[in-house]
Amino acid sequence: MPAVETIAKPLADVAAEFRLQSEFLPAGDQPQAIVELVQGLREGERDQVLLGVTGSGKTFTIAHTIAKLQRRPSCWRRTRRSPPSSMAR
C-alpha cells in the first residue's frame, strides 16, 4: 500500500497564503484524516503515515492539511506494488 510520511516546515520563504481551489470537498475518510494530520502536526508529531489505494485522494488530503496549517510538509512516498495478476505466472 502507498504511504506518505510528512514533516511540517513553515512557509516562511513564501509570501502568499496557500489557498486550495477545488470544485470538490473532502469526502469519505478524508475529513477525519485531515483533522488527525493537522492535530498530529500541531502536537509536534514528527512522523505520520497516510495510507490509501490509488485514486483515494491522498494528495487532496495533504493539500487540505497544508491549507489548514499554512505549513509545508516534506513528503516521502513509499509505494509497494505487485504485478497485475495477468502478469503473474
Secondary structure in CASP SS format (residue, H / E / C, confidence):
PFRMAT SS
TARGET T0000
AUTHOR 0000-0000-0000
METHOD secondary structure of the structure
MODEL  1
M C 1.00
P C 1.00
A E 1.00
V E 1.00
E E 1.00
T E 1.00
I E 1.00
A E 1.00
K E 1.00
P E 1.00
L C 1.00
A C 1.00
D C 1.00
V C 1.00
A C 1.00
A C 1.00
E C 1.00
F C 1.00
R C 1.00
L C 1.00
Q C 1.00
S C 1.00
E C 1.00
F C 1.00
L C 1.00
P C 1.00
A C 1.00
G C 1.00
D C 1.00
Q H 1.00
P H 1.00
Q H 1.00
A H 1.00
I H 1.00
V H 1.00
E H 1.00
L H 1.00
V H 1.00
Q H 1.00
G H 1.00
L H 1.00
R H 1.00
E C 1.00
G C 1.00
E C 1.00
R C 1.00
D C 1.00
Q C 1.00
V E 1.00
L E 1.00
L E 1.00
G C 1.00
V C 1.00
T C 1.00
G C 1.00
S C 1.00
G C 1.00
K H 1.00
T H 1.00
F H 1.00
T H 1.00
I H 1.00
A H 1.00
H H 1.00
T H 1.00
I H 1.00
A H 1.00
K H 1.00
L H 1.00
Q C 1.00
R E 1.00
R E 1.00
P E 1.00
S E 1.00
C E 1.00
W E 1.00
R E 1.00
R E 1.00
T C 1.00
R C 1.00
R C 1.00
S C 1.00
P C 1.00
P C 1.00
S C 1.00
S C 1.00
M C 1.00
A C 1.00
R C 1.00
END
